[in-house]
Amino acid sequence: MSGARGGFGRILAMGVALALALLLLAAKEASAGKYAVAQCGWYVGADAGWADTTGGAKFHQDSWCVPPVGQDPFDGVHLKSLTRDGQAIVSGTRYARWRWEAPVGTGITQVRGSWWHALHDGIEQRLGTVGTNGLEAFAAASATDTTPREFVAGFATPRPAFEDRLLCARAEGKWCSLEPGSWSAIRALTLTVEDDLVPSAGMNGPLAAGGWLRGSQALSFWGWDVGGGLRFGETTIDGARVDLTEYACAKATISGEWRATRMRPCALTASGSATVDTARFSDGPHLLRHCSTDFASNTGCTPEQTVYVDNNPPAHPRNLVLSGGDSWRRTDDFDATWQNPDQGAASPIAGASWRITGTDGYDTGLRYAAGRGLAGLSDLTVPHAGTYTLSVWLRDEAGNEAPPSAVSLSLRFDDLPPSVAFEPISDEAPDRVVAQVADADSGPASGQLYCRRAGKSTWRELPTKFEPGAGGGGLTAQLPPGLTPGTYFFRAEATDGAGNSASTTRRGDGSEMTVRVGRHGVRRGKGARRTRIFARLSWHGRSRSRLTVPFGATATLSGRLLDSRGRGIAGRRLRVVSRLSRGALGAPRFDSVTTGRHGSFGLSLAAGPSRRIAVAFRGERRLDGSFRAPLSLRVRSGVELRAMPESLHTGETVDFSGHVRGSGAPLPRRGKLIAIQYFEQAARRWRPILVTRTDPSGHFRAPYRFRYVSGAASIRLRAAALAEERWPYAPGFSAPVTVQVTG
């Protein structure tokens, strides 16, 4: 009779389950978030707790849910509650149970599985959900049925827990016999958990920090949930996925779908990071969002955030010009202006990169001037007279710039007056006065000749013709007819292309320019031949009119005195005048040299600062005088460099020290300007890494930290003594030193 009652109970429970299943299907239309949990089957364990209300005296449990791989995943699989052998009875209402609890904020809406049992003398197996009124059973059995049979039950209202109980189903004052023993079993459970709580999401990092962005940008993101936990984090730009991060969850693929293997399959909080290549997107504003998705497919997102992308450098500056024009100037002050290109949707112009380069390796290195919409550079300077190149290219607010787009113009600076010297009067043209003008930079531009009779103070302007030539020019004037006999003095004034002026009353050999006029004109010998001087500077096989030598080197002046037919004139005395460059200590030096058999001459020039060297032949009765325009001997600065230590790691500091030698010249009051340079292999050029100054004695010391070296690198370095105003030496460089840096 009890077996019949058990069968009827099972039928009633199945009817209730079908009714609840229909309610569940109706609830599904509401599109609530749900996920399925697989338990004890499919090679999945059990996320359940077991308890015994007798304290372990009357019941015990047995579980085996995960057979070896390759074996039938359901062969012998079970979760069992059993009465203990050797126990006679158990009190009514006492039970053992397996319990599955839904995570906080969720509820169980369906349970499906298989159950079977061996039940005796009032012992029942009951399946149900737990509510405020205790267990609400949807299925019960009181008779033995050892064949696993499927059950399914749905719940219109989500339930906090599901239990499988082995129960003495009699009143508390009664008891059930435990002989023979009873047991209940369950397996292949699928619990449907409803989770309607939407997770939250957050993000930060460079990609979300605002401002204009370029290249690859990092993003940090996180999420938090109440319920089944976080399964995915997804980042989108303009709705297109740029990153998908799957968080670790307890899950398995069953019947083609993912099922959880724990009641809360995922962690409630999760975080991650991604690197996004912004070059995938056009320049301009875009919408960034990060979303967190839980295991029930509920998705919560951050508000859309505007990010600004620009991966293309600006075009070149338009109409780069110098204020005041690009002609030679004698004031060391340059202002450049330009027009910025239209950026369209891209980031605005944030500033300009620039550098100035010149002869003898002068290089300011890369400089940057910041300013939104910047369209000019002011107060640019160069170290000394010469022609330099200013190159300018633009940088936008995203940091894009393209040095190959640079636009260049010339900076022409000349603050040195021209040199001017009279030539001796020629017998072929005794009434003609000639002054030679030389200027190595802007070149001669104009001039005027004057004369006055001895004893008079007033200078008389002569009609003067200026004749430009290679590297210089000449001022020529005819003596006025009818000059009163006597001695006449002459003055020459010359101006170069930058407006610098100079005047002289002397010939190239330093003698006063005078002419003796007799009753029949200028007194000169008859049949005098014209002469000319050929001269060069040489050092170590190099020979030229403008020569640069190392510090402390001894150069040689050599040449020939020739007549108008190119024949050497021997045995004549020439005067050599050496004038030191500005900033050097010492007066002009005068040397004499006598031509050899074929008119050749030579003179060793002592070590010292840079200088200009002129050679003059005064002339004699049968030979006209001649003058060689000054030659330029440039001497490099002497500088030494040491680096300690010679081997270090990235992030450590190397100490540079050294000494600048300045024989015959005082150091600048602020100290000598020094640049520490490294050799860039790719460009085969020396690049500056820091600039410092010496102390008054010429010594310098500067620390430098290598921050961005990875791997192992051998870095060649040198010290450069840069050109400066009133420093009578050309830029000089130390012997290279090598520093080993390990990243």
C-alpha positions in Angstrom: 0.0 0.0 0.0 2.9 2.4 0.8 4.4 1.7 -2.7 1.1 2.8 -4.3 1.1 6.0 -2.2 4.7 6.7 -3.3 3.8 6.2 -7.0 0.8 8.5 -6.7 3.0 11.1 -5.0 5.4 10.9 -7.9 2.6 11.4 -10.5 1.2 14.3 -8.5 4.6 15.9 -8.3 5.2 15.5 -12.1 1.8 17.2 -12.8 2.8 20.1 -10.6 6.1 20.2 -12.4 4.5 20.4 -15.8 2.2 23.2 -14.7 5.2 25.1 -13.3 7.1 24.5 -16.5 4.3 26.2 -18.4 4.5 29.1 -16.1 8.3 29.2 -16.6 7.8 29.4 -20.4 5.5 32.3 -19.9 8.0 34.0 -17.7 10.7 33.5 -20.4 8.8 36.0 -22.5 9.8 38.7 -20.0 13.4 38.3 -21.3 14.9 38.0 -17.8 18.6 37.2 -17.7 19.1 33.5 -17.0 21.9 30.9 -17.1 22.0 27.1 -16.7 24.1 25.3 -14.1 25.1 21.7 -14.8 25.7 19.4 -11.8 26.9 15.9 -11.3 27.1 14.7 -14.9 28.8 15.6 -18.1 32.1 15.2 -16.2 31.0 18.1 -13.9 31.2 18.0 -10.1 28.6 19.3 -7.7 28.5 22.8 -6.1 26.2 21.6 -3.3 26.3 21.3 0.5 25.3 18.2 2.4 23.9 18.3 5.9 22.5 15.8 8.5 20.0 17.1 11.0 21.0 14.2 13.4 24.5 15.5 13.5 25.9 12.6 11.5 24.5 9.9 13.7 21.9 8.5 11.4 22.9 9.5 7.9 26.0 9.7 5.7 26.6 10.8 2.1 28.3 9.4 -1.0 29.2 11.2 -4.2 30.9 10.3 -7.5 30.2 12.8 -10.3 33.3 12.8 -12.5 34.3 9.5 -14.0 37.6 9.1 -15.9 37.8 10.8 -19.3 36.6 8.5 -22.0 34.2 6.7 -19.8 30.4 7.2 -20.1 29.9 10.6 -18.3 26.8 9.2 -16.5 28.0 5.6 -15.7 27.6 5.2 -12.0 27.4 9.0 -11.4 25.5 9.9 -8.3 24.9 12.2 -5.3 23.5 10.0 -2.5 22.2 10.4 1.0 22.2 7.0 3.0 21.1 5.8 6.4 23.9 4.5 8.5 24.3 0.8 8.9 24.0 -0.5 12.5 21.4 2.2 13.4 18.0 0.9 14.4 15.8 4.0 14.1 15.7 7.7 13.3 13.2 10.1 14.8 10.4 11.6 12.7 11.1 14.9 10.7 14.9 14.1 10.8 16.7 14.2 7.4 19.8 14.5 5.4 19.9 16.7 2.4 21.9 18.0 -0.6 21.4 21.8 -1.1 22.1 24.1 -4.0 21.9 27.8 -3.2 21.3 30.5 -5.8 23.8 33.5 -5.5 22.6 36.6 -3.7 20.4 38.6 -5.9 19.4 35.6 -8.1 16.9 32.8 -7.9 16.3 29.3 -9.3 13.4 29.2 -11.8 13.8 25.6 -13.1 15.3 22.3 -12.0 15.8 19.3 -14.2 17.5 16.0 -13.4 17.3 12.3 -12.6 16.4 10.7 -9.2 16.1 7.2 -7.9 15.9 5.6 -4.4 15.5 2.7 -2.0 13.1 3.7 0.7 11.6 1.7 3.7 9.3 2.2 6.7 8.3 5.9 6.3 11.6 7.1 4.8 11.0 9.4 1.8 13.0 11.3 -0.9 11.7 14.7 -1.4 12.7 17.3 -4.0 11.8 20.9 -3.5 12.8 24.5 -3.1 13.4 26.4 0.1 11.4 29.4 1.0 10.2 31.2 4.1 8.0 28.2 5.0 10.8 25.7 4.7 10.9 23.1 2.0 8.2 23.4 -0.6 8.4 20.0 -2.3 7.4 19.5 -5.9 8.2 15.8 -5.9 8.2 13.0 -3.3 8.7 9.3 -3.3 8.2 6.7 -0.4 8.8 3.4 -2.3 11.9 1.8 -3.8 12.6 2.6 -7.5 16.2 2.1 -8.4 15.8 3.1 -12.1 17.0 6.7 -12.6 14.0 8.7 -13.8 13.9 12.3 -15.1 12.1 15.1 -13.4 11.6 18.7 -14.3 10.0 21.6 -12.3 9.6 25.3 -13.0 8.9 28.1 -10.6 7.1 31.3 -11.5 8.8 33.1 -8.6 12.6 32.5 -8.4 13.6 30.4 -5.5 16.7 30.9 -3.3 17.6 27.2 -3.0 16.9 23.7 -4.2 17.2 20.6 -1.9 17.1 16.8 -2.3 16.1 15.3 1.1 16.2 11.8 2.6 13.6 12.2 5.3 11.8 10.2 8.1 8.4 11.5 7.0 6.6 10.8 10.4 5.7 13.1 13.2 8.4 14.3 15.5 7.3 12.0 18.3 7.5 8.9 16.0 10.3 7.1 14.3 11.3 5.3 11.2 13.2 2.0 11.1 16.6 1.9 9.6 16.6 -1.8 9.0 16.8 -2.4 6.1 18.7 0.8 5.2 17.3 3.5 2.9 19.0 5.8 0.4 18.2 8.5 -2.2 20.2 9.5 -5.3 20.2 12.3 -7.8 22.3 13.2 -10.8 22.4 15.1 -14.2 21.0 18.2 -12.7 20.4 21.4 -14.7 19.4 24.4 -12.6 18.2 27.5 -14.3 19.1 30.6 -12.4 17.4 33.9 -13.1 19.8 36.9 -12.8 18.2 40.3 -13.6 20.9 42.5 -12.0 22.9 44.5 -14.5 26.6 44.7 -13.8 28.6 47.9 -13.6 31.6 49.0 -15.7 34.4 51.5 -15.4 37.5 52.5 -17.3 40.5 54.8 -17.1 44.0 55.1 -18.5 45.5 57.1 -21.4 42.8 56.2 -23.9 40.1 57.5 -21.6 42.1 60.4 -20.1 40.9 63.0 -22.7 43.0 65.1 -25.1 44.2 64.2 -28.5 45.6 60.7 -29.0 47.8 58.9 -31.5 49.3 55.5 -32.0 48.7 52.7 -29.5 47.0 53.7 -26.3 46.5 51.8 -23.1 43.1 51.3 -21.4 42.4 49.9 -18.0 38.9 48.6 -17.3 36.9 46.9 -14.6 33.5 45.6 -13.6 31.5 44.4 -10.6 28.3 42.4 -10.3 25.8 40.9 -7.9 24.7 37.5 -9.0 26.4 35.0 -11.4 29.6 37.1 -11.8 31.3 38.7 -14.8 32.0 36.8 -17.9 33.1 39.4 -20.5 34.5 42.9 -20.7 34.1 44.6 -24.1 35.5 47.9 -25.3 34.0 49.6 -28.4 34.8 52.7 -30.4 31.9 54.0 -32.4 30.2 50.7 -31.7 33.0 48.6 -33.2 34.7 46.2 -30.9 38.4 47.0 -30.2 38.9 44.6 -27.3 37.0 41.6 -25.8 38.3 40.2 -22.6 36.9 36.9 -21.3 37.2 36.4 -17.6 37.8 33.1 -16.0 34.5 31.3 -15.2 33.5 27.8 -14.1 31.7 26.5 -17.2 31.5 23.6 -19.7 30.1 23.1 -23.2 27.0 20.9 -23.0 24.7 20.2 -25.9 26.2 23.0 -27.8 25.8 25.7 -25.2 27.8 27.0 -22.3 26.6 26.0 -18.9 27.9 27.0 -15.5 29.5 24.3 -13.4 29.0 26.3 -10.2 26.0 28.2 -8.9 28.1 31.4 -9.1 30.3 30.6 -12.0 32.3 33.8 -12.2 34.0 36.3 -9.9 31.9 39.3 -8.8 34.7 41.7 -9.7 37.1 41.6 -12.6 39.6 44.0 -14.3 41.9 44.0 -17.2 43.7 46.2 -19.7 44.0 46.5 -23.4 46.1 48.4 -25.9 44.1 50.0 -28.7 45.7 51.0 -32.0 44.0 54.4 -32.7 45.5 54.3 -36.3 42.5 52.1 -37.2 40.3 55.2 -36.9 40.0 58.4 -38.9 41.2 61.7 -37.4 38.7 63.4 -35.3 36.2 62.6 -32.4 35.1 59.1 -31.7 32.8 57.5 -29.0 34.5 55.2 -26.5 32.6 52.8 -24.2 33.3 49.8 -22.1 30.7 47.2 -21.1 30.6 44.4 -18.6 28.5 41.3 -19.3 27.7 38.7 -16.6 27.1 35.0 -17.1 23.3 35.6 -17.6 24.1 38.0 -20.5 23.1 41.1 -18.6 25.2 44.0 -19.9 26.1 47.2 -18.1 28.1 50.0 -19.8 29.9 53.2 -19.0 28.5 56.3 -20.6 29.9 57.0 -24.0 33.0 59.1 -23.8 34.4 61.2 -26.6 38.0 60.5 -27.6 39.9 62.5 -30.1 42.2 60.7 -32.5 44.9 62.1 -34.8 47.6 59.9 -36.3 48.7 62.1 -39.2 51.3 64.8 -38.9 50.5 68.4 -40.0 51.5 69.5 -43.5 54.5 71.8 -43.8 54.3 75.5 -42.7 53.1 77.8 -45.5 55.0 80.9 -46.6 57.9 80.7 -44.1 59.6 84.1 -44.2 62.0 86.2 -42.1 60.8 89.5 -40.7 62.8 92.1 -42.5 63.6 89.8 -45.4 66.3 87.2 -45.9 69.2 89.5 -46.9 72.4 89.8 -44.9 72.1 91.6 -41.5 74.5 92.7 -38.9 72.2 92.3 -35.9 72.1 88.8 -34.5 68.4 88.7 -34.1 66.0 86.8 -36.5 62.2 86.5 -36.4 60.5 84.0 -38.6 56.7 83.7 -39.4 54.6 81.3 -41.3 51.0 80.3 -41.9 49.6 77.1 -40.4 47.8 74.6 -42.7 44.1 73.9 -42.1 43.9 70.9 -39.8 40.2 70.0 -40.6 39.0 67.4 -38.1 42.5 66.7 -36.9 44.1 68.2 -33.8 45.1 71.9 -33.7 48.7 72.9 -34.2 50.4 72.8 -30.8 53.8 74.2 -31.6 56.8 73.9 -33.9 60.0 72.0 -33.9 63.1 73.7 -35.3 66.8 73.6 -35.6 69.6 75.8 -37.0 72.6 74.2 -38.8 75.6 75.9 -40.2 79.2 75.4 -41.3 81.8 73.5 -39.3 79.1 71.2 -37.9 77.2 73.8 -36.0 73.9 72.4 -34.9 71.5 73.7 -32.3 70.0 70.2 -32.0 66.2 69.7 -32.1 64.4 72.5 -30.4 60.6 72.9 -29.7 58.5 76.0 -29.3 55.1 75.3 -27.8 51.9 77.4 -28.4 48.5 76.5 -29.7 48.3 77.9 -33.2 51.9 79.0 -33.0 52.9 80.8 -36.3 56.3 82.3 -35.6 59.6 82.1 -33.8 61.3 85.2 -32.4 64.7 86.2 -31.1 66.6 83.5 -32.9 70.4 83.9 -32.8 73.5 82.3 -34.5 77.0 82.0 -32.9 79.0 84.1 -35.3 79.1 85.5 -38.8 78.1 83.1 -41.6 75.2 81.6 -43.5 72.9 79.2 -41.5 69.8 77.2 -42.3 66.7 77.4 -40.2 64.4 74.4 -40.6 60.8 74.4 -39.2 58.2 71.7 -39.1 54.9 71.6 -37.2 53.6 69.4 -34.3 50.0 68.9 -33.5 48.3 68.4 -30.1 48.4 64.7 -30.6 52.2 64.8 -30.8 52.4 64.1 -34.5 55.2 65.7 -36.4 57.2 64.9 -39.6 60.7 66.2 -39.8 60.8 65.5 -43.6 58.0 68.1 -44.0 60.4 70.8 -42.8 60.6 74.1 -44.6 63.9 75.8 -44.6 65.3 79.3 -45.2 68.7 80.9 -44.8 69.8 83.1 -41.9 72.6 85.4 -43.1 74.5 87.2 -40.3 77.7 89.3 -40.7 78.9 91.6 -37.9 82.5 91.7 -39.2 83.7 94.7 -41.1 85.3 94.1 -44.5 89.1 94.3 -44.9 90.3 97.1 -47.1 93.9 97.9 -48.2 95.4 100.1 -50.9 97.5 98.6 -53.7 100.8 100.3 -54.7 100.5 102.8 -57.6 101.2 101.0 -60.9 103.6 102.5 -63.5 101.2 101.4 -66.2 98.4 103.5 -64.7 100.2 106.1 -62.4 97.1 108.3 -62.1 94.9 105.5 -60.9 94.4 104.6 -57.1 93.1 101.1 -56.3 92.0 99.7 -53.0 91.2 96.0 -52.6 88.1 95.1 -50.4 87.6 91.6 -49.1 84.7 90.2 -47.0 84.3 86.4 -46.4 80.6 86.6 -45.5 78.2 89.1 -47.0 80.8 90.3 -49.5 81.8 93.9 -50.4 78.9 96.1 -51.5 80.2 99.6 -52.0 83.0 102.0 -51.2 84.5 105.4 -51.6 88.0 106.8 -52.1 89.3 110.1 -50.7 92.5 112.1 -50.9 94.1 115.2 -49.2 97.3 117.1 -49.6 99.8 116.9 -46.8 99.2 119.8 -44.5 95.6 120.0 -45.2 92.8 118.5 -43.0 90.0 118.3 -45.5 89.5 115.1 -47.4 88.5 115.4 -51.0 86.0 112.8 -52.4 87.3 111.1 -55.5 84.9 109.7 -58.3 85.1 106.1 -57.3 84.2 103.0 -59.2 83.3 99.8 -57.3 84.2 96.6 -59.2 83.0 93.3 -57.5 85.1 90.2 -58.0 85.5 86.7 -56.7 85.6 86.8 -52.9 86.0 90.6 -52.9 86.1 93.7 -55.0 88.1 96.8 -55.9 87.6 100.5 -55.5 89.2 102.5 -58.3 89.5 106.2 -58.8 91.5 108.5 -61.1 93.6 111.2 -59.7 92.1 114.5 -60.4 94.0 116.4 -63.1 96.0 119.5 -62.2 97.0 118.4 -58.7 99.4 120.8 -57.0 102.8 119.2 -56.6 103.3 117.6 -53.2 102.5 114.6 -51.1 99.0 113.3 -51.0 97.4 110.9 -48.5 94.5 108.6 -49.4 91.6 107.0 -47.4 89.4 104.2 -48.5 86.0 103.4 -47.0 84.1 100.2 -47.8 80.8 98.7 -46.8 79.8 95.0 -47.0 76.4 93.5 -47.8 75.3 93.6 -44.2 76.1 97.3 -43.7 79.4 96.8 -41.8 81.9 99.5 -42.8 85.7 99.8 -42.5 88.2 102.5 -43.6 92.0 102.5 -44.0 94.8 104.8 -45.1 97.3 102.0 -45.5 98.5 99.6 -48.1 98.4 95.8 -47.6 101.9 95.8 -46.1 100.9 98.3 -43.4 102.6 101.3 -45.0 100.8 104.6 -45.3 99.2 105.1 -48.7 100.9 108.2 -50.1 101.6 109.5 -53.6 104.2 112.1 -54.5 103.0 114.4 -57.3 105.6 116.4 -59.2 105.2 119.0 -61.9 104.7 116.3 -64.4 102.4 114.1 -62.3 103.0 111.0 -60.1 106.6 110.2 -59.7 107.2 106.5 -60.7 110.1 104.6 -62.3 109.9 103.8 -66.0 109.2 100.3 -67.4 107.9 98.9 -64.1 106.4 95.4 -64.3 103.2 94.4 -62.6 103.3 91.7 -59.9 100.9 89.4 -58.2 101.0 87.2 -55.2 99.7 83.6 -55.1 99.4 82.2 -51.5 97.8 79.2 -49.8 97.6 77.8 -46.3 98.4 74.1 -45.9 98.3 71.4 -43.2 98.7 67.6 -43.6 98.4 67.6 -47.3 95.5 70.0 -47.5 96.0 73.4 -49.1 93.5 76.2 -49.5 92.8 79.8 -48.8 90.4 79.0 -46.0 91.8 76.3 -43.8 90.6 74.7 -40.6 93.2 72.9 -38.4 93.1 71.2 -35.0 93.9 72.9 -31.7 97.7 73.3 -31.3 98.5 72.5 -35.0 101.1 74.4 -36.9 100.1 75.4 -40.4 102.2 76.6 -43.2 101.8 79.7 -45.4 103.3 79.2 -48.9 103.1 80.8 -52.3 104.9 82.6 -55.1 105.6 86.2 -56.2 104.9 86.4 -60.0 105.3 89.0 -62.7 102.6 89.7 -65.3 103.9 86.8 -67.4 103.7 84.3 -64.6 107.4 84.1 -64.0 108.7 83.8 -60.5 110.5 86.8 -59.0 113.3 85.8 -56.7 115.0 87.6 -53.9 112.2 89.9 -53.0 111.0 90.7 -49.5 107.4 90.2 -48.7 105.5 91.3 -45.6 103.1 88.9 -43.8 100.5 90.4 -41.5 98.6 88.1 -39.1 95.5 89.6 -37.4 93.9 87.5 -34.6 90.2 86.9 -34.6 88.0 88.9 -32.3 88.3 87.8 -28.7 92.0 86.8 -28.9 94.7 88.5 -26.9 97.6 90.0 -28.8 98.4 92.6 -31.4 98.8 92.0 -35.1 102.0 90.1 -36.0 104.3 91.3 -38.7 106.7 88.8 -40.4 109.1 89.2 -43.3 109.9 86.4 -45.8 112.2 86.5 -48.9 111.2 84.8 -52.1 113.4 81.9 -53.3 115.0 81.1 -56.7 111.6 80.7 -58.5 109.7 83.3 -56.5 108.4 80.9 -54.0 108.2 81.6 -50.3 107.1 79.7 -47.1 106.4 80.6 -43.5 105.5 78.4 -40.6 102.6 79.8 -38.6 102.8 79.2 -34.9 99.9 77.5 -33.0 97.3 79.8 -31.6 93.8 81.2 -32.1 92.1 81.7 -35.5 93.5 84.5 -37.6 93.5 86.3 -41.0 96.8 86.4 -42.9 97.7 89.0 -45.6 100.8 89.0 -47.8 102.0 92.2 -49.5 104.9 93.2 -51.8 105.8 96.9 -51.4 107.2 97.2 -54.9 110.4 98.8 -56.1 111.7 100.9 -59.0 111.1 98.3 -61.7 108.4 96.3 -60.0 104.9 97.3 -59.0 103.7 96.4 -55.5 101.0 93.8 -55.0 98.7 92.6 -52.2 97.1 89.2 -51.5 93.6 89.4 -49.9 93.7 87.9 -46.4 93.6 84.2 -46.0 91.5 82.6 -43.2 93.2 80.2 -40.8 90.5 78.7 -38.5 91.7 76.8 -35.4 89.4 74.3 -33.7 88.8 74.6 -29.9 90.7 72.1 -27.8 88.4 70.0 -25.6 88.8 66.8 -23.6 86.0 64.4 -22.3 85.9 61.7 -19.7 82.9 59.5 -18.7 82.6 57.6 -15.4 81.5 54.9 -15.1 82.1 53.4 -18.5 79.6 50.6 -17.9 76.2 51.1 -16.3 72.5 50.0 -16.4 69.5 51.9 -17.8 68.3 54.4 -15.2 71.8 54.9 -13.8 73.8 58.2 -14.1 77.0 58.7 -16.0 79.2 61.7 -15.0 80.8 63.6 -17.9 83.8 65.8 -17.1 86.5 67.5 -19.1 88.5 70.6 -19.9 88.5 73.3 -22.6 91.8 74.8 -23.7 91.9 78.3 -24.9 95.5 79.4 -25.6 95.7 83.1 -26.3 92.1 83.7 -25.5 90.1 84.4 -22.3 87.1 82.1 -21.6 83.7 83.8 -21.9 82.5 85.3 -18.6 79.7 82.8 -18.3 82.0 79.9 -19.1 82.6 78.2 -22.4 79.5 76.5 -24.0 79.9 72.8 -24.3 77.6 70.2 -26.0 77.7 66.5 -25.2 76.9 64.6 -28.4 76.2 61.0 -29.2 76.7 59.2 -32.6 73.4 58.2 -34.2 74.2 55.1 -36.3 71.1 55.3 -38.5 71.7 58.9 -39.6 75.5 58.7 -39.4 75.4 62.0 -37.5 76.3 63.4 -34.1 73.3 64.5 -32.1 73.3 66.6 -28.8 72.0 65.1 -25.6 72.9 67.9 -23.2 74.4 71.4 -23.2 76.5 72.8 -20.3 79.1 75.5 -19.6 82.6 75.3 -18.1 83.7 77.1 -14.9 86.1 80.1 -15.3 89.1 77.7 -15.4 87.7 75.9 -18.4 86.6 72.7 -16.6 83.1 71.2 -16.8 81.1 68.5 -15.2 77.6 67.3 -16.0 75.5 64.2 -15.1 73.3 62.4 -17.5 70.8 59.5 -17.0 70.2 56.9 -19.7 66.4 56.3 -19.4 65.3 54.5 -22.5 68.0 52.0 -23.5 66.8 48.4 -23.7 69.1 45.5 -24.3 72.8 46.2 -24.5 74.2 49.3 -26.3 77.6 50.7 -26.9 77.1 54.5 -27.1 79.9 56.7 -28.6 80.0 60.2 -27.1 82.1 63.3 -27.6 82.2 66.9 -26.2 81.9 69.8 -28.6 83.1 73.3 -27.8 80.6 75.3 -29.7 81.1 78.6 -31.6 80.4 81.7 -29.6 80.7 85.4 -30.1 84.2 86.7 -29.3 85.6 83.2 -29.0 88.5 83.1 -31.5 88.3 79.3 -32.2 86.1 77.3 -34.5 84.0 74.5 -33.0 86.2 71.7 -31.7 85.5 68.1 -30.7 87.0 65.7 -28.1 88.2 62.2 -28.9 85.1 59.9 -28.6 84.5 57.8 -25.5 82.3 54.7 -25.4 79.8 54.0 -22.6 78.3 50.5 -22.3 74.6 50.7 -21.2 72.6 47.6 -20.4 68.8 47.8 -20.2 
